Amino acid sequence: MTEPLPQDGASAPRVDIGMGDLQRAVDMGILERAQARALWDFLAGAAPAGASVPAAARFSFGHTLYYFGGLIAISAMSLFMTLAWDALGPWGICALALVYAGAVWTAAEVLRAHGYVIPAGLLGALAVCLVPLATWSAQHALGLWPELSGGISGERYSQYHQWIDGRWLTLELTTLLVGALALWRMRLPFLVMPLAVTLWYMSMDLSRWPAGESDPWDFDHARRVSIVFGIAMCLVAGALDLYRRHRHTADFAGWLYLFGALAAWGGVTASHSDSELAKFVYALLNAGLVLFGAIIGRRIFTVLGAIGVATYLGYLAFQLFEDSLLFPFALSLIGLGIVGLGIWWQRHEAAIQARLGRLLPTVSWDR
């Protein structure tokens, strides 16, 4: 009796198949050449017309060069434009930023048309990252930038990445608008990165809005705003993740998960309480994040949860049980138990993730 093939979502992992894989199957005698051609035509025709099929998830050295060069180009603009401010002035910087953004966006369009989606996404993200610089320069040129007699002078664009200030909100709102249009035009996952970073910045800058030099710093308010923004970003990412699992589209949720989780987890971790119960609840919350990350297949939650649990264990070791000789041995046994749990998890990971995956809600996006 022929064993049935596993259904989608079962323990068998999804794989990406290229023509080279089918050719190797022909060379090994698994398929005949006519069968391989028919199978390839079937798989190619299974994709909806006009749909963007994600590239194979293989990370090569070329991909490393893409990301390394792209991130250098993105970070270099802040330094270069800061150095060129005195020479070019605000209008010159604004014009240069717009011309540069237009050039790299055009290059991104050309690369995408030729199938180079990773460098296209990087160049598109670079174009979006130039929007706050152009906005900041235009505001200075028009005399619309609110200067303060104390605190941040606002004369260096690099302070956008260093200081929390409500005046940056105009830059962030403009970046979100242009970034959303860019993502609508070129639906590439890396274009979500500047949007996620901008939302992360906004979660901090909103705690200083409206801007004012005499406004006291309210750390608790900033922490609460960060938690709310982070949770909202994770919820949006979750909706995109459910859509991806149903439609098998590219991953647009990863960057939102990353910065949303950092914002929410950072806000919770920065809270202070003298209650031992509250600290224990924090440890349980982080242990839940470890399991949650395993359920949805997102390592960022697992990593942050592990750091949170380790922080609580460190508190127990150096504060609550500072003079206890038995605690190090108990902690060692806990660590070895976790290692053993990791070995067991790795051996049964596919089956566990399949069962945990069934806990996720099933959403139909069809009308």
N, C-alpha and C positions, 0 to 999 in steps of 0.2 A: 504493500500500500504506500502510495507516494505521500511523503510528509508535507503538510500544507505550509506555504510560506508565511512568515510572521507578518502580522498586520502592522500598519503604521502606528507608532507609539508603543510597540512591544519592546522586548529586551534587545532586539537586534538594532544596532546603531544605523543612522542614516549615513549613506556614503555618496561621494561625488564621483561620477564616472565620466571619463573622457574617451575620445576615440582611441588614444594610445592604450587605454586599458583593454578595450575590445580587441585591438590588434594583438596584444599579448595573449589574450584568450585564444585567438585564432592560431597563433604560433605554438601554443601549448596543446592544441587539439581539442580544447573545450568547446569551441564554437567553429562552425564553418564560416567561410568568408561571407557567403550570402546571408547567413543568419546574423552575423555581426552587423552587416549593413542594414538589414531589416530592423534589428533591435535599435540601432542608432537613429534611424528614421522615426521609429515609434517614440523614443525618448525625446527627441527634438520636437516632434509634433505634439507631445503631451503638454508642453508649455503654452499658456494662453498667448494669442497673437498680440504682439507689441509689448509683452511683459519683459521686465528686466530680470534675467536669470542670474542669480548670484554666482560669482566665480568660485572655483574650488577652494576650500579652506586649507590651502597649503601655504605655510609661511616660509618663503625662501630668502636667500641672502639679498636678492633684488628688492624684496619687500622691505627688508631692513634698511637698505639704502634709500628707498622712497621715504620712509618715515623719518629717518635721521636727517636727510637733507631738507625735507619739508618743515620739520620742527625747528631746524636751525634758521631757515628763511623766515618763519613766523616770528621767532624770538628776536632776530636781528633787526627787524623793522623798528621796534621801540628804541633800541640803542642808536640806530642810525638817525632816526628822525629827531631824537633828543639832541644829538651832536649837530644836526643841520639846522636847528631852529634859529640860531642867531644869523646864519647866512641866508636862509630863504624866507624867513618870516612866516606868519600864520597862513597867508594866502598861498605862498609858495609850497608850504608843506601840504596844505589841503589839496592843491592841484596835483602835486606829485603823488600823493596817496591815491587819489582818484584814478590817475593815469595808470599807476602801477596795478591797482585793483582791476581795472578794465583789461589790462594786458594779461594778467595771470588768469582772469576768468575766461578770456578768449582761448588761452592755451588749454585750460581745463575742458572747455567745450570740444576742442579738437582732439584731445587725448581720449575723452569719453567716446567720441564718434569712432575712434580706432580701437576701442576695446580696452584701453588702459585705465580701468576704473579707479585703482588705488591712487596713482599720481593725479588723476583728475580730481578726486575728492580732496587730496591734500592742497592742490592749487586753488580749488574752490573755497576751502577753509581759509587759506591765506587771504583771498580777496575779502572774505567776510571779516577777518581779523583787522583789516585796514579801515573798516567803517568807523570804529570809535576814534581812531586817530584823525580821520577826515572831519568827523563831527566836532571833536575838541578844537581843532584848528579853525574851523569855520566860526565856532562860537567866539573864540578869541578875536578873530578878524572883525567880526560884527559887533564886538563889545558886549556880547551877551553872557560871557563867562563871569559868574559872581566871584569877585576877589574878596578874600578875607584879610583883615589886618593882622590876624594871628593864626597860628597853626599852619595848615598847608597853603603854600603860595599859589599852587596851580600852574607854575611856570614850567614844569617838567612832566611830559606825558608818561614817563616811566612810573610816576607816583600812582597812576591808575592801577598798576599791579601791586602796589605796596601799601597804600593807605585806604582806610574805610572812610568814605565821605559821601554824603547824600547828593553832592553835585554831580557825581558820576552817573546818576540815574538817566540823564538825558543821553549819554553815550550808550548806555545799556539798552534803553528802549529802542533807539535807532538801530543798534546791532541786531536785536531780536527781530525787528521788522524786516530788515534786509536779509538776515539769515533765513527767516521763514520763506521769503521769496526765492532765495537761492536753493533751498531744499525742495521747494515745489518745482523749480526748474530742472534741477539735477538731483534726482532721488538717490543720493549716495550716502552711505552710513557715516562717513567721516565728517560730513557737513553738519552733523548733529553736535560735534565736539565744541565749536565756538558758541553754539546756543547753550549747551550745558554749562560751560565755563561762565558765560555771561549771567545765566540764572543763578549760579553759585555766588558770583560777585554781587548780584542784586540782592540776594538774601542777606548779605552783610551790610550793604550800603543803605538798605531800607531802614536799618536800625539807627542811622544817623540822619534820617530825613524828617522834617525839612532841615537843610544845612544851616548851621550857625556856629560861630566860634565860641559862644558862651554855653552851648548846650552841653550838659554833663553826659559823660559816657555811662550808659545804662547797660551793664553787661548782661543782666538777666533778660532784659528786653531783646538784646541782640541774639541771645541764645534761643529764646522762644521763636523769634522770626526765622532763625536758621532751621530749627526743627520743623516748623510748618512748611517752609519752602522745600526742604529735603523730602518730607513725606509726600508732598504734592508731586514733585518730580518723579519719585519712585512709583506713584500711582499711574502717572502718565506713561512711564516706561513699562509698567505691567500691562497696560492696555495695548501698547505697541507690541509687547512680547506675545500676548495672546493672539493678536492679529498675525504675527510672524509664524507662529506655530500652526495656525489654521491655513494660511495662504502660502506658507513656505517661501516667504520673501526674504530680503536681506535684513540684517539685524540693525534696526534703528534705535534700539533701546539701551544698548550697552553704555554709551556715554552718559545718558540720563541716570541710569542705575548708579554709575560710578560716583558722579558728583552729588546726586541726590542722597545716596547712602552716606557719603562723607559729611554732607551738611547736617543731616538728621542725627547720625551717630555722634558727630563731633559736638552738637548742641547738647545731646543727652549726657555724653561723657564729661562735658565741662560743668555740669551741674554739681552742686555741693550739698551734702546732707550729713548731719551727725548721726542719723539713724542707721543702725546696723541692718534693720529690715530693708531700708531703701537700698543699701549697698548690695544686699543679697538679691533683691529684686532686679537690680542692674545686672548682676551676674547671670540670673535666669534669663533675662531679656537677651543677653549676648549669646547664651547657649541656644536659645531659640533662633537667633540669627544664623548660627552655624547650620542648624537643621533646615531653616528656610532657604538658605543658599543652596543646599543640596537638593531640595525639592524643585526649585525653579532653574537649577543649573547655572547659578551666578556666583562666581568665586568671591566677588567683592564682599558679599554679606558674610560668607564663611570666614574670610580673613579678618574683617572688622569684629565679628563675633568672637573669634579666637583671641584677638588682641584684648577685647573687653574682659573675657574670662581670665586671661593671664594677668590683667591689671588687678582684678579682684583677688586672685591668688597671691599676687605680690603684696597687696594690702594686708592680707591675712598673715603673710610670712613676716613682714617688717613692722607691722603695727599691732595687730591683735594677738598674735602668737610669737612675739619677738623673743621671749625667753623660754619657749617650749622646745625641749629636745626631741619630742616625738613628732612635731609638725614636719620637719624636713623629711623624715622617713615616710610619713603619711603622704606628703606631697609627691615624693618619688614614686610611691605605689600608684598614685593617681596618674602621674605622667606615663608610667609604664602601661597602665591600663588603657590610656588613650592611644598609645602606640599600638597596642594589641587590637583595639577597636579599629584603628586605621588599616591594619593588615586585613582584618575581617571585612572591612568595607571595600577595600580594593578588590578582594577576591569575588565579592558579590555585588559590585557597584552597578553593573548593567541591570540586574534584576531589581535591585533596590530602587534605582532611579526610575525604572519603569513603573513600579508600584507607587512610588511617591508622585510620579507624574500624573497618575490617575486622580490624585487629589485636586489637581488644578481644574478650574471650571472650564466646561466646554461651551464655547461661544460660537454661534453661527452668524457669519457676516453677510449671508445671502439674504436678499429680499424675498 
